[in-house]
Amino acid sequence: MAEHFLNAVSVGKELTLDELSNGPFIPFTAVGHKVSYDDSHGRRLWYCDIQMDMAEAYFPFIRLALARYQPESVPDAHLSRVVLADFIQLMPDRTASITFDPIDPTSVELALNGVSYSGPGTTVDGPLQHSKCKPAGSGDLAWTPVTKTPLSAHTFGGPDTLWTAHITLPAARGSRPFRLVIEEFELFTRDIAGSRQSRLVYADILNL
């Protein structure tokens, strides 16, 4: 549906396709997006960013039908011939936040919210890491794991899940560099009895 495309610049309805010109009239809707040109490294490609609202769907499969769209045109010439893209999955949105205790400098509350799925099950961890040197320019190798705290899941009757955890720092915040690495995994049962496999579906880093 056209309303699921959040950054569309125009919408054309009751349009025709040249591929179906010899058959019965089938109306089509085109959702126009602003395109840009990429000439870096000699690529010479046109591209556009498409933002979609998945509503309550979790990892939905979509397949885009791509065409050049000219809103101002003569009848039956608004769309070029269509090219079908491959099927892709859309990632679910996640909102991560941290809350600091105004009295205890070692206390941190971590929260993660977003649409989840109750089928295979998910697990979310908040590994805490610290660095003995300044992280700027040092990369991930400068960080050392400290603790790994599982987040507790809370549901309230809707599609969203709220994961929370209380984390205690080994030293006062600001005394040394700390960061939280949030990792969400889906868990699936394997063919081998009693064994499961995991798939990383979300990861983020929050500097403290």
HUTA-V34065 format. One record per helix or strand of 3 or more residues. SS is the DSSP state (~ for helix, > for strand). FROM is the first residue (numbers start at 1). LEN is the number of residues. If there is no record, write none. Layout:
[[SS FROM LEN] [SS FROM LEN]]
This chain:
[[~ 2 3] [> 10 6] [~ 18 3] [> 28 5] [> 36 3] [~ 40 3] [> 45 3] [> 94 7] [> 107 9] [> 122 10] [~ 140 3] [> 143 8] [> 152 4] [> 160 9] [> 177 13] [> 196 12]]
